[in-house]
Amino acid sequence: MNPYHSICVLRLSALGDCINAFGLVNALQQHDTNLDISYLIDKRFASLFIKDNGDSIVPLIPVDIKKQGLIKALWNLRKEQKEIKFDALLNLQTSIKASLLSTAIHAKDKFGYDKERRREGQRLFINKIVKSPDNPHVLAGFMAYAKAIGIDNLEPCWDYDLSDDEMATASALLPDGKIFCIAPASAKKVKNWTVEGYSAIAQYAINKGFKVVLLGSNSSVEQYLCSEIVKSIDGNCTNLCGKTNLRTLAAVIKLSKLVLSPDSAAMHLASSLNIPVIGLFAIHNPKRVGAWNFKDLEVSVYEKMAKQELGDKEITWRYRVKNENAMKEITVESVISMFDKAVTKYKI
């Protein structure tokens, strides 16, 4: 019998990791509806898990670190959680920031990673160790927490409970026809592909009868990248960059047939919605950070670039390629080939 009835899951950021963490949270909820699960998350990303009627999909504990700063956020969290006790805390984030915030959560057992995956002194803040799985993927590491609390063979799953109104709002933003979404930007510029590359794929998709839709946030980097793609294809697309909130973004992706993205939140969102997504990789190992679903659609030069830098040395689990131009090694031809594979395999 599972001794844990009340559980706090901690994963603050980044958005893609929060999406993956929700795969664990939702799976735990569906496995046992009697579990009392709360999700401690950065306030910036909490809105993805709040339905349009204001109810949260799972009880949320949002912390506003960006606005309040770590110390004030920790102080406020301590006050909010003073009288609340959990059976277990699942700390899915190894940063010192997350570990400090975990001290505000009262739990009998505090779970964290083993030495293979933990860093920044997380061991000092936990009393239960989660054994790393053989699968190197970050989400596999999250799912190992389920096993650690006595739940075997749990698979991640996602349900954002998008309403008819939310889907209608997204539909009104889209042109008629088969939608091919390009989310060209990651949170880190070095992980982005080129304007020329994205534009060539966009034009190829247009020639194949698709309607191209550009996605992104209102950051200056993403706005610029999308505007340059628009110019390159003579405006023959729908540019939604900066025009959607997180829930609308999810609905737009759900209405699309195929997505192209580097290592980004949009990639993980597409994967979680079971929409085929072509992921582009050069800086980080896709076996660790790629889309959980549709691994067969990855275009990666990571291993080649890592070997160029390391020679005969082992490519470690967290190794990051240093070459800031690594993404330029991805060819248009390789992405077109993957586009064709996706269209054929998934009958798009």
HELIX and SHEET records of a PDB file:
HELIX    1   1 LEU A   15  HIS A   31  1                                  17    
HELIX    2   2 LYS A   43  ALA A   46  1                                   4    
HELIX    3   3 SER A   47  PHE A   49  5                                   3    
HELIX    4   4 ILE A   65  GLN A   68  1                                   4    
HELIX    5   5 LEU A   70  GLU A   80  1                                  11    
HELIX    6   6 ILE A   96  SER A  102  1                                   7    
HELIX    7   7 GLN A  122  PHE A  125  5                                   4    
HELIX    8   8 VAL A  138  ALA A  148  1                                  11    
HELIX    9   9 ASP A  164  LEU A  173  1                                  10    
HELIX   10  10 LYS A  189  LYS A  191  5                                   3    
HELIX   11  11 VAL A  195  ASN A  207  1                                  13    
HELIX   12  12 SER A  220  SER A  232  1                                  13    
HELIX   13  13 LEU A  246  LYS A  254  1                                   9    
HELIX   14  14 ALA A  265  SER A  272  1                                   8    
HELIX   15  15 PRO A  286  VAL A  289  1                                   4    
HELIX   16  16 LYS A  295  LEU A  297  5                                   3    
HELIX   17  17 TYR A  302  LEU A  310  1                                   9    
HELIX   18  18 ALA A  326  GLU A  329  5                                   4    
HELIX   19  19 VAL A  332  LYS A  345  1                                  14    
SHEET    1   A 6 LEU A  60  VAL A  63  0                                        
SHEET    2   A 6 ASP A  36  ASP A  42  1                                        
SHEET    3   A 6 SER A   6  LEU A  10  1                                        
SHEET    4   A 6 LYS A  85  ASN A  91  1                                        
SHEET    5   A 6 HIS A 106  TYR A 113  1                                        
SHEET    6   A 6 LYS A 128  VAL A 130  1                                        
SHEET    1   B 6 THR A 238  ASN A 239  0                                        
SHEET    2   B 6 PHE A 210  LEU A 214  1                                        
SHEET    3   B 6 LYS A 178  ILE A 182  1                                        
SHEET    4   B 6 LEU A 258  PRO A 262  1                                        
SHEET    5   B 6 VAL A 277  PHE A 281  1                                        
SHEET    6   B 6 VAL A 299  SER A 300  1                                        
END                                                                             
